[in-house]
């Protein structure tokens, strides 16, 4: 059995960004960076089971059915006035979409050749952060998964104009 060349990757340097379609149904040509992301939920493609049993079967038999990507991806953000502005701009950009155009999200790992993509819908407004004693102030943005696009060619990411100087 062949051995992997490396044991794995850390999550250091991962970025999360969004882009809106210029042409409905076409991946955006550029994406806007979202700063201070604390965590990005995973997307698991789980096939549904279809009961294929018949009267003669003593044990249930199944076949794979439609795959389900889940309902939402939770993106946790270090909450500041700047990140609130970024996400407010994202929500405004989503609400301005017309003609069947959609919003895409991209997760880029600096040491992987490609990126992960999904089409999603943000919440209608910025959620309230959970607040605890002696903790980092974070807010969780539930992004509804419209369609998981998968592992594909990375797209250029621009710094977010909402953050002075942009970038991390």
C-alpha positions as a printed NumPy array, in Angstrom:
array([[  0.   ,   0.   ,   0.   ],
       [  1.313,   3.456,  -0.908],
       [  1.97 ,   5.899,   1.905],
       [  0.719,   9.476,   1.873],
       [  3.429,  12.066,   1.338],
       [  2.262,  14.088,   4.356],
       [  0.301,  13.202,   7.474],
       [ -2.331,  15.902,   6.965],
       [ -2.943,  19.644,   6.916],
       [ -3.568,  22.165,   9.672],
       [ -6.33 ,  24.727,   9.296],
       [ -3.857,  27.644,   9.485],
       [ -4.374,  30.195,   6.718],
       [ -7.805,  28.977,   5.611],
       [ -9.974,  31.759,   4.164],
       [-13.702,  32.048,   3.557],
       [-15.182,  34.308,   0.905],
       [-18.353,  34.993,  -1.058],
       [-19.194,  35.986,  -4.596],
       [-22.359,  36.783,  -6.517],
       [-23.158,  35.499,  -9.975],
       [-22.876,  37.94 , -12.866],
       [-24.662,  35.387, -15.03 ],
       [-27.247,  33.127, -13.413],
       [-25.889,  29.604, -13.019],
       [-22.212,  30.548, -13.51 ],
       [-19.591,  30.505, -10.758],
       [-18.491,  34.082,  -9.927],
       [-15.161,  35.248, -11.375],
       [-14.106,  36.892,  -8.103],
       [-14.911,  36.546,  -4.418],
       [-14.758,  38.928,  -1.445],
       [-12.829,  37.897,   1.663],
       [-14.642,  37.626,   4.988],
       [-12.285,  38.419,   7.864],
       [-11.865,  36.934,  11.342],
       [-13.573,  33.612,  10.668],
       [-13.336,  31.427,  13.755],
       [-14.803,  28.209,  12.3  ],
       [-16.653,  26.912,   9.246],
       [-19.015,  23.981,   9.573],
       [-18.494,  20.946,   7.372],
       [-20.79 ,  19.695,   4.646],
       [-21.407,  15.964,   4.608],
       [-23.047,  14.344,   1.596],
       [-25.276,  11.658,   3.092],
       [-27.301,   9.39 ,   0.819],
       [-30.841,   8.682,   1.956],
       [-31.866,   5.056,   2.244],
       [-34.669,   3.686,   0.107],
       [-36.313,   0.562,   1.448],
       [-36.01 ,  -2.079,  -1.287],
       [-37.486,  -4.883,   0.798],
       [-40.031,  -7.325,  -0.547],
       [-42.438,  -9.67 ,   1.199],
       [-39.959, -12.552,   1.06 ],
       [-37.199, -10.585,   2.839],
       [-36.725, -11.339,   6.545],
       [-34.226,  -8.49 ,   6.874],
       [-34.676,  -5.006,   5.449],
       [-32.791,  -4.366,   2.214],
       [-31.85 ,  -0.841,   1.145],
       [-30.547,   0.994,  -1.893],
       [-28.92 ,   4.412,  -1.886],
       [-31.258,   7.276,  -2.677],
       [-30.828,  10.998,  -3.158],
       [-27.843,  12.502,  -1.349],
       [-28.473,  15.214,   1.217],
       [-25.931,  17.962,   1.952],
       [-27.694,  18.987,   5.13 ],
       [-29.578,  22.197,   5.701],
       [-27.022,  24.728,   6.885],
       [-23.371,  25.549,   7.371],
       [-22.558,  27.423,  10.565],
       [-19.865,  30.067,  10.137],
       [-18.577,  31.475,  13.423],
       [-17.075,  34.961,  13.223],
       [-15.075,  36.994,  15.746],
       [-17.595,  39.801,  16.198],
       [-16.352,  43.378,  15.778],
       [-17.8  ,  46.493,  14.183],
       [-15.731,  45.703,  11.08 ],
       [-16.938,  42.109,  10.729],
       [-20.502,  43.297,  11.344],
       [-20.067,  45.709,   8.413],
       [-18.687,  42.915,   6.2  ],
       [-21.611,  40.609,   6.943],
       [-24.092,  43.479,   6.627],
       [-22.665,  44.14 ,   3.145],
       [-22.945,  40.426,   2.324],
       [-26.608,  40.346,   3.373],
       [-27.31 ,  43.517,   1.348],
       [-25.584,  42.012,  -1.714],
       [-27.664,  38.842,  -1.353],
       [-30.938,  40.782,  -1.096],
       [-30.015,  42.757,  -4.247],
       [-29.667,  39.62 ,  -6.419],
       [-32.167,  39.434,  -9.301],
       [-32.791,  37.35 , -12.397],
       [-32.137,  33.999, -10.711],
       [-28.598,  34.96 ,  -9.669],
       [-27.214,  33.357,  -6.532],
       [-24.487,  33.806,  -3.918],
       [-21.557,  31.395,  -3.773],
       [-19.221,  30.68 ,  -0.858],
       [-15.615,  29.498,  -1.182],
       [-13.353,  27.891,   1.42 ],
       [ -9.666,  28.059,   0.442],
       [ -6.855,  26.159,   2.121],
       [ -3.468,  27.653,   1.166],
       [ -1.811,  24.251,   0.663],
       [ -4.575,  22.572,  -1.35 ],
       [ -4.748,  22.88 ,  -5.12 ],
       [ -8.506,  23.526,  -5.225],
       [-11.208,  25.061,  -3.016],
       [-14.618,  23.995,  -1.691],
       [-17.755,  25.74 ,  -2.996],
       [-21.441,  25.899,  -2.198],
       [-24.333,  28.147,  -3.147],
       [-26.012,  29.51 ,  -0.057],
       [-28.392,  31.982,   1.49 ],
       [-27.399,  34.143,   4.478],
       [-29.78 ,  35.048,   7.304],
       [-31.984,  38.12 ,   6.841],
       [-30.004,  40.084,   9.432],
       [-26.987,  39.8  ,  11.7  ],
       [-27.703,  37.344,  14.55 ],
       [-27.027,  38.253,  18.171],
       [-23.821,  36.75 ,  19.58 ],
       [-23.916,  34.374,  22.517],
       [-22.18 ,  36.089,  25.425],
       [-20.427,  34.297,  28.287],
       [-17.998,  35.176,  31.044],
       [-14.386,  35.714,  29.97 ],
       [-14.994,  34.479,  26.402],
       [-14.291,  35.675,  22.889],
       [-17.288,  37.508,  21.424],
       [-18.377,  35.477,  18.397],
       [-21.501,  35.276,  16.301],
       [-22.746,  32.265,  14.381],
       [-24.084,  32.863,  10.87 ],
       [-26.295,  29.992,   9.655],
       [-25.906,  29.788,   5.87 ],
       [-28.629,  27.765,   4.171],
       [-27.144,  25.323,   1.656],
       [-28.898,  25.725,  -1.692],
       [-26.498,  23.488,  -3.605],
       [-23.157,  21.948,  -2.743],
       [-20.77 ,  22.43 ,  -5.68 ],
       [-17.782,  20.588,  -4.238],
       [-14.014,  20.718,  -4.696],
       [-13.178,  22.851,  -7.737],
       [-10.718,  25.396,  -9.142],
       [ -9.943,  28.279,  -6.763],
       [-11.235,  31.735,  -7.639],
       [ -9.366,  34.982,  -6.939],
       [-10.258,  36.547,  -3.61 ],
       [-10.246,  40.313,  -3.088],
       [ -9.729,  41.94 ,   0.304],
       [-12.943,  43.141,   1.853],
       [-13.343,  46.916,   1.481],
       [-15.195,  47.022,   4.815],
       [-11.897,  46.414,   6.643],
       [ -9.331,  49.197,   6.397],
       [ -6.282,  47.73 ,   4.674],
       [ -8.208,  44.481,   3.961],
       [ -7.   ,  40.955,   4.597],
       [ -6.183,  39.195,   7.795]])
